[in-house]
Structure formats: C-alpha cells, structure tokens
C-alpha cells in the first residue's frame, strides 16, 4: 500500500513539474510575441526608441507630436 502511495506522489510531482515548465514556456512565448510586436493589448510592455522626431515602437515607425520640452 505504501509503495502505491509513493509511486502516486512521484507521478504527481512529475506532472506538477511538467505543468510548471509548460506554463513557463507559454509565458515566454507570449512575451516574445509582445516584444516582436505581433501581439499584445493595451498595458503590455513596449520597446520605444525616440530619435530626432521619430518614434519606433516594436520596430515600426509611429508619428507623434512633441507635447512638452
């Protein structure tokens, strides 16, 4: 009986580790999509570069007007 319990605990631990690994992979894939600009919603992190009077957001040129100095 104790052998079965121990085997069950080991299997549950393996499943738990695999689920955590899968969740981490999904998070990393989502972050990569956001950073590449192919996906995202308002509030997601953006990479913005301001040079001269041009704004590059995720590698795409966006026009803007200077509001303050």
Buried (B, 14 or more C-beta within 10 A) or exposed (E): EEEEEEEEEEEEEEEEEEEEEEEEEEEEEEBEEBBEEEEBEEEEEEEEEEEEEEBEBBEEEEEEEEEEE
